[in-house]
Amino acid sequence: MASTYNGVASNESWENLRRPQTADDGINVGKTERLVSGIAGAAVIALALRRKRLRGVLFPLGGTLLSRAVTGRCAVNRALGRNTAKADRVSPVARREGIKVERTITVNRPREEVYHFWRQLENLPRFMDHLESVTVLDEDRSHWVAKAPAGTKVEWDATIQDEIENELIAWRSLEGSAVDTAASVHFRRAPGGRGTEVRVSLKYNPPAGK
């Protein structure tokens, strides 16, 4: 489903809502890239075994690819400030029956503005009808109140699990919450300068079933 939204982002400062820097474990290659690197590295080494004249070039290249696959670390990614492993850190909802929703919309605003509007979580009830309120507790944690059947409400606490500025926000409910939920929002520039494509992936297990 695609739609267009022309809302205006809040003017409130975002500095107090950004997550602090954490220690980097050095892993900056995602699972898919590691698999591809492993296959490519093995293929390059196999070719080197057949081509004696090229072994001086192919063996180091194959070894680098295999090392990239095994360790998940890449010097080129680090130099470019690129980290494809971050998306792998988004925790899914527990593996049991639940509901998954995925939607993509086009927002007629710059990507940075749309990201900052979403990052201020108190804005979410403005366009998510089932939410009554989201209250930010600190840099990572927030308290959610949602509408439930028969005029009731359900509440839970959630935490930001991963974040790439202007690209990704991912969060999930804390252990023991009334609602078991996890979500991620990806932001990318829409083709043709049409604003920003926002892809939302939401999984949750309702407390009273579907």
N, C-alpha and C positions, 0 to 999 in steps of 0.2 A: 504494500500500500504506500503510495507516495502522495504528499500534499505539500502545500507551501504556507509558511507562517511568516507574517511581517511584523512580529512583535518587537519591542524595544527592550534591550537589556537594561538591568538596573545600573544606576550610576554609583552605587556603593562600592567602596574600596574592596579589592580582593586580596590584598596582602595578608590580612589576618586569617584567611581561609585556606591558604596554600599549605601543603604538607611540608614539614621540615625535611632537609636532606638526610638520608640514612646511609649507613656504610654500604659501599658497593662490593658485592661478592665477586665482581669481575666477569660474571657470566653475562654475555651480551648477544648470544646466538639462540634463536628460538628452536623449538623441537623439530619443526619441518625443515629448517635450514640445516640443522645438525644431521638429520637423516640424509638429505641431499648431499651434504659435504662428505659423509661417510661413503656413500655409493660412488661419488665422483672420485674420491681419494683412492678407493680400491681399484677403480677402473684405470686411473692414471698410473698406479704402481704396476698393474698388470701389463699395461702398454710399455712401461719402462723395461720390464723383463724381456719383452720381445724386441725392443729397439735399443741395441747397445749404444749407438751413437747419441741417443737422446737421454740416456740415464742420468747424466749430470744435471739435467734440467728437470726431468720428470720425477725423479725420486724425491727431491726437496719439495716440489709442488704437491705430490701425492701425500707426503708426510705432513705437510701443513694442513691439507684438507682433513686428513684423519685426526690430527690433533684438534682441529676446530670442532669436529664431530664429537670427540670423546670429552673434551674439557668444556665445550660451550663458550670458549673465549676466542675472540678475534681481534687482533691488533688493528686491522683496517676499520672495523666497526667502532673501536674505541677512538681512533683518530678522527672519524667522521661524526662522533657523538651519536652513533646509531645503536639502538638496542632492541632487537626483535624478540628477546626473551621475556620482556615485561608482560606481553599479552598472555604468555603461558602461566603467569602467576595468578590470574583471576580464578578464584575458587568457585566451582560449580555448586549448585544446590545438592544436598545429599541424594544419593542414588536410590530414590524410591518414587512412587507415583507422584506426579505433580503437573504443573502447567508451564509451558514455555511459550513465550510471545516474542516475536521478532518483527520489527517494523523499521522502515526507512522513510524519512521525510526530508524535504528540501526546504531550508530556511533562507529567506532572502536577506541574509546578513553575513558579514565577514566571519570566518571561522573563529577567530580569536574572541569576538564578541559573543558568539553563540556558546562557545566553551565556557566563558566566564559566567554567562547567565545560568548555565546548568550547574556550574561549580558552586554557586550560591544555592545550596539545597533548599532553602526556604522558598525559592521560586517555584519548585516543582508542583505544589498544589494549584498554581495558577493555570496549568494546562493538563494536569492529571486529575480527572474528576473524582476518582476514588480516594484521593488523599485529602485529609482535612488539614494536616499541618506536618511540617518537618522542622525540627528545632536542632540547630547545630550546638553540640555540647563542647567540642574542642576541635583541633585540626582534623581529626579522623572520625570521631564518633558523632552520631546524630540520633534523635528520637523521632519516630514516625508514628502518626495516628491516621488510620484509614477507616473508611466506612465499611460496615459489614451488613449482612442481611438483617431484616426486621428492625432497622433503625439502631443497631448496635455498633460498637466500635472495636477495633483491634489495634493494639499498640506494640511496638518493638523497638529495640535499639539496633543500629547498623554501624558498620565501620568502613571507611574507604580502604580498599585493599590494594589498589594500584592506580597510578595516575601518570599520564604523560601530558604535559601542558599543551593545550590546543589540539590534542589527538585522542585522548582516552581518559574516561573516569570509570572506575569499577568499584562496586561496594557489595557487601553482603550482611545479612543479619547476624547478630552475635549468637553464640551457642546458647541454647535454652530459650530462645525467643519464641513468642506465640506464632510467628510466621517465619518459616524457613525460606529465605529468599536470597537471590544473588542476581546482580545485573551489571551490564557494562554498556557504555555509550561511546561510540566511535564518531569522530568528527573528521570530515575531509572536504576539501574544496570541491564544489560541484562543477562539472564540465561547463565550459562556455561562460565562466564568470557569473553563474547564476546563484551565487551564495554558497551555502554549506549543506552538504549531505550529512544527516545525522542518523546513524544506525543504532537502534536500541535492541538489546537482547536481554530478556527478563525471564527468570525461572523462579517459581515459587510453589510451595506446598501449603495450600490453605488450611487453617486450623480445623475447619469443619468439613474438609473434603471439597471436591469440585462443586 
